Each structure stands twice: as C-alpha cells, then as structure tokens.
Amino acid sequence: MSKVFFDMGISLDGFIAGLNPGPSNPLGNGGLEIHNWIFLQRSFRRLLKLGDNGETGEDDKLVEEIFKRTGAYIMGKRMFEEGEVNWPEDAPFHTPVFVLTHESRSPWQRKGGTTFHFINDGIESALRHAREVADQKDIRISGGAQTIQQYLNAGFVDEFTIHCSPLFLGQGVHLFDGVEKEKFSVQIIETVHSPHVTHLRYKVNIK
C-alpha cells in the first residue's frame, strides 16, 4: 500500500511560515527564504519550466525522488488560496490535488496534469480519494501546519521529512504546535547534509 508522508521546509527556530501569510504574501514575512535551497535544484527548476540549469547534487536527487514517489497531494484551504494566485498555469504538481475546504466547488484543471479537487467532508474522505488515484504511489500531505497536524493526530502519517534551513524567522507558524505527542513517536530514518540545508527523515510509530 502507498505511504502517506509530508515534506516541509522549516527554519532553525521551528517555523514553516512567517507572520502575515496570505495570497499577497505567500508563506508570510521571510517564509520564502526557508525554500531558497530548492530553487537552486535542476529538477525543481525543470518542474517550474525555469530551464535546465541548476545544481545536481544530493539536494537535487532528494527533490527528484519526492516528486517521483508522489501520486496525489492533499492540502488545506489556506495553502491553496496562497498558491491559487501565485502558481503558474502549469501548476507544479502534475497529479490530482485534494483540497480540504467547507465550500463546494467544481474541479479546477490546470496544464500538465494537475487537477484540484475540493473535499468538504473531512480528512478521511480526502485520503480515500487520494488513494483511489495515486496508482500505488505515495500520498503527500502538502500543508499547511493545521492540515499536517490533523493527519498526524489521526494516525495516518507513515513518515515525514524536514528540510531545516540555517535561518531564524523569530515569529510565525510553528509546524508542530497542535500535535498530540502522546499518540505517536518518531525515529530517524536518514539524515542528509548539504551546504544549503539539512534533510531529516523520520518514521512515525503509532502508540
């Protein structure tokens, strides 16, 4: 069976976004700096159609692996709203994406194989729909923090990777504030270091 995972950039002081995030300020004040490393990678630049240049080291291999293993995405409404006005017409997913929302909306199809489906009957329904279309590939919980916390607390996450950037935001959105830590433990699977970022991969063990 496919795995459920999340993969998030984070600042050294534990934030995944800065203050005042929104469509006109994606990831909040200073939040985009957390992801500076990924825009240097050739596989990511190709995905965004920015050209064939870029780095091809361990960071690039990791990014390429993440996109290859993913057959469907799940994200919260706030993340979608930030991306809707900022993603290019060829949105950088190229798979079905299931958006958690309380609103009813027809699917939104983009170029390159990305179609956003809007799910208003809960996280289990979104996961069920994702499994149906993932074709045995893995399912990525894209964010934001509350969505990830819901899937962690429900025991649906098998593993996750944190990309820790060497910067301090000082204030913003913490990734694990709402986590019910008594429900699971984590163990390190892998660490990968580069000059730009430290990649930490964990397995989730349900108690």
N, C-alpha and C positions, 0 to 999 in steps of 0.2 A: 504493500500500500504506500501511496505517496506520503511524504513527510510534510508537516506544517512548520514553517520557520519564519523568523523575522530577521532583518538585516538592517542595522541602523548605525548612522554616524552619531558620534557623541563627543562633547567637549571634555576636557580633562576634569572639569568640575561637575560633570554629570548631566549636562543639558543637551537636548536634541534640537532645541529651537530657542531663539532669543525672545525678548519681550515684544509685544505688539505684532504677533504673526497675523497674516491675513492675505487676501488676494493681491493687494498692492504692496505687500511686504513679506514675500514668501519666506518661511522659516524664521521670521522675526528679526530683530536687530542683531546683526552679526551672525545669524544662524547659517547663512550660506557658506561662511568661511570654514565650517566643520567639514564641508564636502569639497574643498579646494583640490584635494588629492585625486578625486575620481575624475575631475575634468582634465587631468593630465594623461589619462589612460587611453590607449589607442582603441580598445574595444568599446569603451563608453563613447568616445568621440565618433566612432563609426555608427553607433546606435543612434546618435543625435544628428548624424549626417554632417558632421563638422570636418570631415576629411579623414585621410588615412594616417595622418601623423599622430604622434603620441608615444608614451612610454610603453614598453613591452615586458616589463619585469614581473616580479611576484604580485604586485598590486594588480596589474593588468590581467594576469591569469586568474586571480580570485574574482575580479569583476566579471570576466567572461564566463566563469563557472556558475556564478549566481544567476545570470540571465539564461544560460543554457538549461539549468535544472528546473526553472520555474515554468509551470504550465498554466497558472492562473494567479491573480492577485486579489487581495481583499484590502480595502482601505476605508477609513472613516470619512464622513461628510466634509469635515473641516479640511482634511488633506486634499480631497477632491476639489473643493472650492478654491483652494490656493493654486492648484495645478490647472484647473479648467481654463483660466485666463492667461496662463503662462506657458503651458506646454505647447510645443509646435504642433502643426496639423497632423504630422506623423508622430503621434504620442509615443513616448519611449517605453512601451510595454510589449506590444506585439502579441498579446494574448488577451483573453477575456479578463476584465477587471470588475469586481463586485464591490459596490459602494454601499456602505451601511447608512441608511437615512430613514427618516419618518415620512418622507414625501414619496408620492407616486410619480414616476417619470419614465418615459419610453427609453429604450436603449439608445445610447449615443455612440455611433460608429465613427471611427477615425481611420485615417490611412494606415497601412502597414499591419493590419490585423488586430488592432486594438478596438475592442468594443466595451463600453462601460454599461454595466447593468446595475440597476438601483434596487436594493433589497430593503424592504421596510418591515420584515418580520423576524429580525434578530440575527445574532452571530451564528447560531447553528444552521439556520437556513442558508446564509451566505457561504458557509463552509461546505454544506451539502452541494450547492450549485457549483462551487469551485471544483469539488472532487469529480463531479459529472463531466466536466470539460477539460480537466487537466491532462487527460491521456496518460495517466500513470506518472506524470512528472510531479514535482513538489509544488506546494501552495505557499506563497509568500504573503505574510501579513505586513503590509507596507507602512502602516501608521494611521493616525498619529499615536501619541502616547496612550490615550484612553482606550483606543481600539486594541493595541497590543496588550495592555493590562487586562482587558476583558477576556482575551483569548488565553492568556497565561493563567488567570484565576479560574477559568473554566476547565483547565487541564488539557487544552487542545494543542499546545505548542510542543513540538518534539525537540527543537534545538534553535539556537539563535547565534548571530554573530554581531559583535560590537566593533565598530571601527573608531578607535579612540584617537582623536586629533590633538596635537600638543598646543592647545589654546584654552584660555579661560573666557567664558561668557559672563560670569558673575551673576546673572539673573536670567530667568527664562522658564522653559518647560522641562521638568525632570522626567526621565523615562520611566522610573520605577516607583513613583510616589504612591500609586494606588495598588501596588502589588500585595497580595495576601500571602506573605512568605511562608506561612505555616503549611501551605498546601503543596509545596514542591521544594526541591533542592536542585542545584546545578553543579555540574562538574566540567572542568576544562577538557575539551577535545583537542584543541590546536591553538597555537599562537604563531602569528606571522608578523615579523617586524620589517619595516622599511624606513627610509629617511623621512617619509611624509606622515605615517600613521601606523598604529599598532592594531592588528586584527586579532580579536579574541573570540574563539568559537566555543560554545557551551552546549552540552546536552542537558535537557530538562528531565528530572526524575520526579514523577508524581508520588506524593506520600500516601 
